[in-house]
Amino acid sequence: MPRKLHLAVAVYGVGGPGQHGLWKDPRVPKNASIDIGYYIKTAQLAEQALFDALFIVDSQFINPTYPSHYLNRLEPLTLLSAVATHTTRIGLVGTASSTYNSPFNLARRFASLDLISGGRAGWNVVTSFDTGTSKNYGLDEHLDYATRYGRALEAVLLIQGLWDSYEDDAFVADVARNVFLDPSRLHALDHVGEHFKVAGPLNISRSAQGQPVIFQAGVSEDGRNLAAHVAEGIYAPGGTLAEAQAYFADIKRRAAALGRDPDHVVIFTGASPVVGGTDEEAARLSRDIYEADNDFDRKLGFLGRAFGAYDFSQHDLDAPFPDVAHLAEKGGRTRGLELVQRAKDQGLTLRQVVETVTEYHPSPFTGAPDTVADAIADWYEARAADGLNLRFRTLEDLERFAGDVVPLLTKRGVFRSEYEGETLRSHLGLPVPVNRYTLARQAAHGGGSA
């Protein structure tokens, strides 16, 4: 299939990171983050615009400084199962932690969503960013960085094995012969690894797309390696065009080095487009959005998230940035250590760190519809991204993008004019994985089917 731009929408309800004050917007229902109707409407609008997927983020720890959406939101797979019954094509990607979930339970839940949706499920694999999550699961300490990523890789490979428990022709349901299941097509995994021991088999069959699509957001060295090994979709951090191109090239190179087809690793760069009637109007709107959320105390509070929800308000704002590197080791390690090093190298105070990491940077996708469409096409053609994971403040913003920008992308020939198929894999141009046991039998018979 010729390379085409991919679009996903990430939902932040009453306001996620950088949108703490969104709940005050009169266009946003105050219960949006727990209103299934809001998610269904978002998914339907995105589906009408031929988006690839709806993406639901998640975490399992909060304190009062966290963004409003984080404080009160629906569990992703429950949410997506409801959305699945009100949509027919759009992919449904949910976030779940490999650190704080049983692999067997995860395998069953995502396989269920995959069947409910007709083959549209995806799993965004996370290792859990918030150190406080451990205490919600009976552990005194968050697992260290290397252990979390080691568990993640093993969990994904194990779960993919469980998803192959039944071959596609296992359920013959032959009334005349009184045979419902062909037992030779059912396989126990009997996995024994460093972190998990799971017998199997899984008690659910494969979907029309074979297996849910694996997504991951890898920024650190360990994260990029995990992404290169198992990810079929990647949520990339964005940044400048040059930074995005470097990330894109690095991930594709790592995947190719592992013998994978780099075209089967679809990179979505995060973006928050601002569309106006003119470039000038969009620029003013972009600045107004920033200023509406430019609250220093709130930003100071949220800075602590990368350091295990550390309370920075106890420090003198104009003293040197405190030495909290040890707190980042089990939390947002990459981001946290980067901040500590930058503060040390530049001699920054706590106040200056807060101001520099939250200073105004307009989205590169800001402007009139033509300007935004041109910028998206430029990034795509420059191989900074295979697609964009879009964040919209309101449903009206999504509608405007869908109505004014998407048709221009289609006209330019970079975006689809209709869905390529009915599954998430078909949207992304990914192959259906052949069941491993079927593949082994075909190999044993010289490539023919048994």
Protein Blocks (a to p, Z undefined) as FASTA:
>chain_A
ZZddddddddehjopehilmmmmpmklcfklmmmmklmmmmmmmmmmnopabdcddddfb
dcfkbcfklmoccdfklmmmmmmmmcckbccdddddfklccfklmmmmmmmmmmmnnopa
ccdddebjalklmmmnopabdcdfklmmmmmmmmmmmmmmmmmmpafklpnopaklopab
dfklgccfkiacfkbccebjafbdcdfkopacdddddfblmlmmmmmmmpcbdcdebiaf
klmmmmmmmmmmmmmmnopafklpccdddddddddfblklmmmmmmmmmmmmmcfklmmm
mmmmmnoopafklpcfkbccddfklmmmmmcmklmmmmmmmmmmnopafklmmmmmmccc
ddfkgcdfklmmmmmmmmmmnopafbdcdddfbfklmmmmmmmmmmmmmmnopacfbdfb
lbfklmnopacdddfklmmmmmmnoopaZZ
